[in-house]
């Protein structure tokens, strides 16, 4: 029987990538909450797993050659899990290249830009219009790129669902908080709904969802 993977997690778009992947791949896992608002990511024990003090991270007791392995960076974790299971990474070399390039697009583009949009629009203590405009506009540009891609393919990297979709969906699902519109992005809207309807995505997204906070939300 496969030993459970240790998932170091907080319910953020980056955390969802891995909880969704583990659910999609049917891999058993044990969740360890790392409260990033409380500074848990700076604990020495966690730094041994994730030296960049970021979530998500995993420890796989059944790593390469049967030896345990720690892995940090969500893109690296997704690629590792896809190789481990042979799932969601593309059937041919061309398919794998397509998956990898859209995964890198998320890691280097959408994640950082949408993350900064979230920060300056919702969390920053100072109102900085330039930063708000810059990151809101760049996030909009990236969603336009994504909508164009999805006008040609069912999923981000082609006809098949992949880790590229898993990496992007969490960020894209929060488009309203990034002050974006889908009115002119019908293909992106279709894809968000399609991926969001997958049971494994719903389970991964729901993992400790009660821990999320929105500083702009009004008290009930």
C-alpha positions in Angstrom: 0.0 0.0 0.0 1.3 3.5 -0.9 2.3 5.5 2.1 0.5 8.9 2.5 2.3 11.9 1.2 2.7 14.7 3.7 1.2 17.9 2.3 2.3 21.2 3.9 -0.6 23.4 3.0 -2.6 26.6 3.4 -5.8 27.2 1.4 -4.4 29.6 -1.2 -4.3 29.2 -5.0 -0.8 27.8 -4.7 -1.9 25.3 -2.1 -4.9 24.3 -4.1 -2.7 23.2 -7.0 -1.3 20.3 -4.9 -4.5 19.4 -3.0 -6.3 19.2 -6.4 -3.5 17.2 -8.0 -3.4 14.7 -5.1 -7.2 14.3 -5.3 -7.1 13.9 -9.1 -4.3 11.3 -9.0 -5.9 9.4 -6.2 -2.8 9.6 -4.0 -3.3 9.3 -0.2 -2.0 12.3 1.8 -1.9 13.8 5.2 -2.4 17.5 5.5 -0.2 19.7 7.7 -1.5 23.2 8.0 1.1 26.0 7.7 -0.7 29.2 8.8 1.1 31.8 6.7 -0.6 34.6 8.5 0.7 33.4 11.8 4.3 32.9 10.5 4.3 29.0 10.6 6.3 29.1 7.4 9.3 30.4 9.3 9.5 27.4 11.7 12.8 25.6 11.6 11.1 22.2 11.1 9.2 23.5 8.0 12.3 25.2 6.6 13.9 21.7 6.4 11.1 20.8 4.0 10.7 24.1 2.2 13.9 26.2 2.5 12.2 29.2 0.7 9.6 29.3 3.6 6.7 29.0 1.2 3.8 26.7 0.8 3.0 24.3 -0.7 5.6 21.6 0.0 5.4 17.8 0.2 7.3 14.9 1.7 6.9 11.7 -0.2 8.0 8.7 1.9 8.1 6.6 -1.3 10.3 8.9 -3.3 12.8 7.9 -6.0 14.3 4.5 -5.4 12.0 4.2 -2.4 13.8 6.8 -0.3 11.9 9.8 1.2 12.1 13.1 -0.6 11.1 16.7 0.3 9.9 18.9 -2.6 9.1 22.6 -2.6 7.8 24.9 -5.4 4.3 24.0 -6.6 5.4 23.6 -10.3 8.1 21.1 -9.3 5.7 19.2 -7.1 3.1 19.0 -9.9 5.8 17.7 -12.3 7.0 15.2 -9.8 3.5 13.8 -9.0 2.7 13.6 -12.7 5.8 11.6 -13.4 5.3 9.5 -10.4 1.8 8.5 -11.5 2.1 8.9 -15.3 -1.0 11.1 -15.2 -1.9 14.5 -16.5 1.5 15.3 -18.0 0.9 14.5 -21.7 1.1 11.3 -23.7 3.8 12.3 -26.2 6.8 14.6 -26.1 5.0 17.3 -27.9 2.1 17.0 -25.4 4.6 17.2 -22.5 6.2 20.3 -23.9 2.8 22.0 -24.2 2.0 21.1 -20.6 5.3 22.3 -19.3 5.2 25.6 -21.2 1.8 26.5 -19.8 2.8 25.4 -16.4 5.8 27.7 -16.6 3.5 30.5 -17.9 1.5 30.2 -14.7 4.6 30.0 -12.5 6.3 33.0 -14.1 3.4 35.1 -15.1 -0.2 34.6 -13.9 0.7 33.5 -10.3 3.0 36.5 -9.6 0.9 39.1 -11.4 -2.4 38.0 -10.0 -0.8 37.6 -6.6 0.4 41.1 -6.6 -3.0 42.3 -7.8 -4.6 40.5 -4.8 -2.0 42.1 -2.5 -2.4 45.7 -3.6 -6.2 45.5 -4.2 -7.1 43.7 -1.0 -4.3 43.4 1.6 -1.9 46.4 1.3 -2.3 48.9 4.1 -1.5 51.8 1.8 -3.5 52.8 -1.3 -1.1 52.8 -4.2 -3.0 53.5 -7.4 0.0 52.9 -9.6 0.5 49.4 -8.2 -3.2 48.6 -8.4 -3.4 49.7 -12.0 -0.2 48.0 -13.1 -1.0 44.5 -11.7 -4.7 44.7 -12.6 -3.8 45.5 -16.2 -1.1 42.8 -16.5 -3.4 40.2 -15.0 -6.0 41.3 -17.6 -3.5 40.9 -20.4 -2.6 37.4 -19.2 -6.2 36.4 -19.1 -6.6 37.6 -22.7 -3.7 35.4 -23.7 -5.3 32.5 -21.9 -8.7 33.1 -23.4 -7.2 33.1 -26.9 -5.5 29.8 -26.2 -8.7 28.3 -24.9 -10.5 29.5 -28.0 -8.4 26.8 -29.8 -8.3 24.0 -27.3 -10.6 22.4 -24.7 -8.0 22.7 -22.0 -5.0 24.9 -21.5 -2.3 22.7 -23.1 -4.5 20.9 -25.6 -7.5 18.5 -25.8 -6.6 16.8 -22.5 -6.8 18.0 -18.9 -3.4 18.3 -17.3 -1.3 19.7 -14.4 -1.2 23.0 -16.4 -4.9 23.3 -15.8 -4.5 22.5 -12.1 -1.8 25.1 -11.8 -3.9 27.9 -13.4 -7.4 27.2 -12.2 -7.1 28.3 -8.6 -5.8 31.8 -9.6 -8.3 32.2 -12.5 -11.2 31.2 -10.2 -10.5 34.3 -8.2 -10.9 36.7 -11.1 -13.5 38.8 -9.4 -11.1 39.6 -6.5 -8.5 40.6 -9.1 -11.0 43.1 -10.5 -11.2 41.3 -13.8 -14.1 40.7 -16.2 -15.0 37.6 -18.2 -17.5 39.4 -20.3 -15.0 39.5 -23.2 -13.4 36.2 -22.4 -16.0 33.5 -23.1 -13.5 30.7 -23.5 -11.9 31.4 -20.2 -15.3 31.5 -18.5 -16.2 28.1 -20.1 -12.9 26.6 -18.9 -13.2 27.9 -15.4 -16.7 26.3 -15.1 -15.6 23.0 -16.7 -12.6 22.5 -14.5 -14.4 23.7 -11.4 -17.1 21.1 -12.0 -14.6 18.2 -11.6 -15.2 16.4 -8.3 -11.5 16.2 -7.5 -11.1 19.9 -8.1 -14.0 20.6 -5.7 -12.5 18.4 -3.0 -9.1 19.9 -3.4 -10.5 23.5 -3.3 -12.6 22.7 -0.2 -9.6 21.4 1.8 -9.7 23.6 5.0 -11.6 26.3 3.0 -12.8 27.7 6.4 -9.3 29.0 7.1 -9.4 31.5 4.2 -9.8 35.2 5.0 -10.8 38.2 2.9 -9.8 41.5 4.5 -12.3 43.3 2.3 -15.3 41.2 3.3 -17.9 42.9 5.5 -18.7 41.3 8.9 -21.8 39.2 8.8 
